Amino acid sequence: MITIDLPAWLPIQAVQFMAGGLVGVFANYVSLKGKGLIRSTLYRFMVVERPGRTLASLLTLVAACAAAIAVGGLEDMRITTAVAAGFTSGWAIDAGATPALRVRR
């Protein structure tokens, strides 16, 4: 069995929340790609074309997680709840940071 020793101030639910959040950011990319609003690869879209917006999304996700830790919102969450909350937050944050996109021809 693998054990991970986290700092006392970082509950395991925060790690689960962040993992779900990163999947939510990726899901927003997949959604935009599926709608034909973007044609570039994940790396090109996130790092090359819009590094500032990607950084804003990730920092906002970290801030949301820190706020949830500060108010004790993650303490008694099950793994599924923490991941779902992170996923929803990640998708919403990234969608908010993504400007109105137009289909490139």
C-alpha positions as CSV (number, residue, x, y, z in Angstrom):
1,M,0.0,0.0,0.0
2,I,1.3,3.5,-0.9
3,T,1.0,6.2,1.7
4,I,1.4,9.9,1.2
5,D,2.2,12.2,4.0
6,L,0.7,15.5,3.4
7,P,1.3,18.7,5.4
8,A,-1.2,19.1,8.3
9,W,-2.7,22.2,6.6
10,L,-3.4,20.3,3.3
11,P,-6.3,17.8,3.6
12,I,-6.4,15.0,1.1
13,Q,-9.7,16.5,-0.1
14,A,-7.8,19.5,-1.4
15,V,-5.7,17.3,-3.6
16,Q,-8.8,15.6,-4.9
17,F,-10.4,19.0,-5.5
18,M,-7.4,20.2,-7.5
19,A,-7.2,16.9,-9.5
20,G,-10.9,17.3,-10.4
21,G,-10.3,21.0,-11.2
22,L,-7.6,20.1,-13.7
23,V,-9.8,17.6,-15.3
24,G,-12.5,20.3,-15.5
25,V,-10.1,22.7,-17.3
26,F,-9.3,19.9,-19.7
27,A,-13.0,19.1,-20.2
28,N,-13.6,22.8,-21.1
29,Y,-10.9,22.5,-23.8
30,V,-12.5,19.3,-25.1
31,S,-15.9,21.0,-25.2
32,L,-14.6,24.0,-27.2
33,K,-12.7,21.7,-29.5
34,G,-15.8,19.5,-30.0
35,K,-17.9,22.6,-30.9
36,G,-15.3,23.6,-33.5
37,L,-14.4,26.8,-31.7
38,I,-10.7,25.9,-31.6
39,R,-8.6,23.8,-33.8
40,S,-5.2,23.8,-32.1
41,T,-3.8,21.1,-29.8
42,L,-4.1,21.3,-26.1
43,Y,-0.5,22.4,-25.6
44,R,-0.7,25.0,-28.3
45,F,-4.1,26.3,-27.0
46,M,-3.1,26.4,-23.3
47,V,0.5,27.4,-23.5
48,V,1.4,29.0,-26.8
49,E,-1.8,30.9,-27.7
50,R,-3.1,31.9,-24.3
51,P,-0.5,31.5,-21.5
52,G,-1.9,34.4,-19.5
53,R,-5.5,33.1,-19.5
54,T,-4.2,29.6,-18.6
55,L,-2.2,31.0,-15.7
56,A,-5.3,33.0,-14.6
57,S,-7.4,29.9,-14.7
58,L,-5.0,27.8,-12.7
59,L,-4.3,30.5,-10.1
60,T,-8.0,31.1,-9.7
61,L,-8.5,27.3,-9.2
62,V,-5.8,27.3,-6.5
63,A,-7.4,30.3,-4.8
64,A,-10.8,28.6,-4.9
65,C,-9.2,25.5,-3.3
66,A,-7.4,27.7,-0.7
67,A,-10.7,29.4,0.2
68,A,-12.5,26.1,0.5
69,I,-9.7,24.9,2.9
70,A,-9.8,28.2,4.9
71,V,-13.6,27.9,5.6
72,G,-13.4,24.2,6.3
73,G,-15.5,23.3,3.3
74,L,-13.4,20.3,2.3
75,E,-13.0,18.7,5.7
76,D,-15.8,16.1,5.6
77,M,-16.2,15.7,1.9
78,R,-16.1,12.3,0.3
79,I,-13.7,11.7,-2.6
80,T,-16.5,11.9,-5.2
81,T,-17.8,15.1,-3.8
82,A,-14.4,16.8,-3.7
83,V,-13.6,15.7,-7.2
84,A,-17.0,16.8,-8.5
85,A,-16.7,20.2,-6.8
86,G,-13.2,20.6,-8.3
87,F,-14.4,19.5,-11.7
88,T,-17.2,22.0,-11.7
89,S,-15.0,24.8,-10.4
90,G,-12.3,24.1,-13.0
91,W,-14.7,24.0,-15.9
92,A,-16.5,27.2,-14.8
93,I,-13.2,29.1,-14.0
94,D,-11.6,28.1,-17.3
95,A,-14.8,28.9,-19.3
96,G,-14.9,32.3,-17.6
97,A,-11.2,33.0,-18.5
98,T,-11.7,31.9,-22.1
99,P,-12.7,34.8,-24.3
100,A,-15.5,34.6,-26.8
101,L,-14.1,32.4,-29.4
102,R,-14.9,32.4,-33.1
103,V,-14.4,29.6,-35.6
104,R,-11.1,30.1,-37.4
105,R,-11.3,29.3,-41.1
